[in-house]
Amino acid sequence: MIVNEQVAVDHGLNKDEYAKICDLLNRTPNITELGIFSAMWNEHCSYKSSRLHLKKLPTKGKKVIQGPGENAGVIDIEDNDAIVFKIESHNHPSFIEPYQGAATGVGGIMRDVFTMGARPIANLNSIHFGSPQHKKTKNLLRGVVHGIGGYGNCMGVPTIAGQTSFDSSYNGNILVNAMTLGLVKKNKIFYSKAAGLNKPVIYVGSKTGRDGIHGASMASASFDEKIEEKKPTVQVGDPFTEKLLLEACLELMAGDSIIAIQDMGAAGLTSSSIEMASKGNLGIEINLNKVPCRETKMTPYEIMLSESQERMLIVLENGKEEQAKKIFDKWNLDFAVIGKTTKSKRIELYFNQEKVADIPVNTLVEKSPMYDRKWKKAKLPKKNKIKKEDIKHLKIIDVLKKILANPNVCSKEWIWQQYDHTVMGDTIQKPGGDAGVIRIHGTDKAVAASVDSSAVYCWAHPLTGGKQVVCESFRNLISVGAKPIAITNCLNFGSPENDENMGEFVECVQGIGEASDYLKFPVVSGNVSFYNQTKDQGIKPTPAIGGVGLIKDYKNMITMDFKEVNNLVLVIGKTEGHIDQSLFARNILDEKNGPPPEINLFNEKNNGETVLKLIDNKLIKSSHDVSLGGIITAVAKMCIKGKKGINIKKPKYLINEMEYLFSEDQGRYIIEINKKDFKKVADILNKNAVHFDELGTISENELYINDKTKVTIDELSTSNKSWLRNYMSK
Amino acid sequence: MKSSVITFPGSNCDRDMDVALKKFGFKNKMVWHADTELPKSDLVVLPGGFSYGDYLRCGSMASKSKIMKSVINFANSGGMVMGICNGFQILVETGLVPGVLLRNKYLEFICKNVFVKINDKKNKYFKNVDNEVLEFHIAHNEGNYFCTNDQLKEIEDNNQIAINYCDENGKIEDQFNPNGSINNIAGIFNKEKNVLGMMPHPERMIDTSLSGEDGSLFFKNLINNLK
């Protein structure tokens, strides 16, 4: 095939980029080379629109062992233990083929983690769908949930937490973000940097097929009405093979034969070989005839661009081939020496004794395009004033029931019961709480993890929204008694070529950076997904934050269910009555404008750290952060989980009852304490200048508000638990 | 007491079972599916997971793997063999216990705590368990037990039903059946009651910090019965 500008454009490159390639090579690339460039230079692999801004994120900290740039981030959890974790998107493929798209998303992120020598110990996910009324939503949700479960369950890795939301902006572009945590000894972490000359380059895992060719390019473009035709670019997962690959890799890693290892994810053999060479400042020579293929007559182009799953590339020490091969034979996996490292700093490919590609590695990586895209700064919207007549006809209990049954608040049991969340025998906090918690096997330590996003806030004001998501993650970890350590982020946005979408990206990243810097909650890994867009319609900006924290003694973990009748319930943090962009404003008053709640980073940090202090002093019986739906929604969920009631007395604030109960001011927690501890708790809170309200006392099975309004917990529970189950069974 | 846990490619509850058995005093060995000889054992466990990816049919390929010849001989000579979840599916495929396991009624994987009522205590697995009802944990996609009417009559006549899904008070009703199993069957024995297949995972119920403690009760009792 003759390569020209049109062929390059068909590969998703623009005319300038094609000219740059010809210039860098000093000739016209052949079709294989063009394919390689298009794979390495697309948005998904090159981060060409985002690199400039991502550099500003805080990535260092005392507990950070490895920040962004590797397969995943690594943090220290003491005693020579480390946690490897990352979140990644699989949005585009999941819309086209929900089961396989979601499944391979889960498979891919687990591979990123075990590539570094860590055994995966927990999975999480953040999934976002269009309006429940949209004709595709139900099938997409079912397919994605089955896909996530199908892969994770088979791998024997518990899915311990997640987040699901519905919003019409995802009608044409759903989001599927998968996160994995792995456990590794600090002195046994593996990296992707190749080193040494003439070292054998080994291919292990599944055979290469024609699936997923140009998957990464597809994920770097907007959708149009012909998107269904892209189905063949979706990879097909085989969790069984991945389970074998995991065990085989960990067995090989127990020895000392691996120099570098890299999974074949987006852009398959192309990106894995080039990344290893680039990081080691070396060249790699590959004989493509040696690559195990599933199908006959595969061309060099197809072999290099296939995104067949469950494959790894390893640079091995000389002379260790036989020993390594034995392990892969035991697990019935392909093992092939396909090339070697060279000093050429070029990627050189041979096929049928002919050289079919020869590209300097730096042209694919360092010299890849980087754009400073135009972006528009968002204005802070004006506050709305709630009119008395708008709310005077509303009954609190009706509103509460409506909010508890809202698709974005309701119980997601239908989803997480389909995920094996107890395998490995260390899940001490299951899905449905503020964060999932897993014990570090055989120790007293536990790790908490949560994944959060607040697209509505980010959409209303990206800078505030960006900060808020980080704070929410911080709060969720603290609520279970964990000290927050670090985050991973999955940045889901529309087209970077649109200055508004680009502005949302830039300002959300800025917000994330400011909050994570202030809270000492650095970003150690992440992923950017642009072009979540159908024609001109982009999604609401949806940065998802995966936070990880440590609980030193798992027996001190806190859950959100109310524990004991007569215990006191306090609200930590000041309630100002911010209604704009709250669920109450958007769904009850139908008011979609206004700014999101303000973030006060000092209060966030101070309130959070003080709550941790109370937990350390064993003064808290249950706790839950206040988020969507405000105080009353948080309290109702604690009642439902604990099968207890509460007598609420609104403190004598100036704001009215509705504002007090439903506003979504930030930095707040609900905590349960024993009455006899009140003085101790109040002293600690006062000493740290933390505002708190006495909200009420725990009772049997009914929720009372100011002695005049009441509802049974059973009734609330039914509202909360039935929506999703009913929706999916219709 | 010596136990062996078989690891098939795709097993994923083998380690959890190893942890549980050791916790309650078994000297456990892990046995690879391609081995031909079983170590000397008082109990052999086929663990949960997705042996051979559960391709073809759950448990079908594992039932033909090399080690299974020894396991079958061991069972036929009266040895104690327990299959949990995928292990139950493998037992069904070998014919050591009757019936089949279909996909769950609502075609969804289910992971949750359930209650089971012990139907028969004249066997080494449940003898001396004080409780009538245990809280166990299930995590499966194909646990819908089915057999022919003749088979059902036979296993009922022989008291081969080990446990049934029920509520916390032991009431066995359709609404407490998580997967559509015939007569709420959660586990069955072979005729001689030395082979037990069940869907619930007692090894996930050995710690109050996890799902509960009724698994501890089960294992403590089991090792005492084997002594």
Interface residues (C-beta under 8 A of the other chain):
Chain A: H146 G149 G150 N153 C154 M155 G156 D238 P239 F240 T241 K243 L244 W331 N332 W416 Q417 Q418 Y419 D420 H421 T422 V423 M424 G425 D426 T427 I428 R439 Y554 K555
Chain B: P9 G10 N12 C13 R15 D16 V19 A20 G48 G49 F50 Y52 G53 D54 Y55 E108 F109 I110 C111 K112 H137 A139 N141 H201 E203 R204 I206 D207 S209 L210 S211
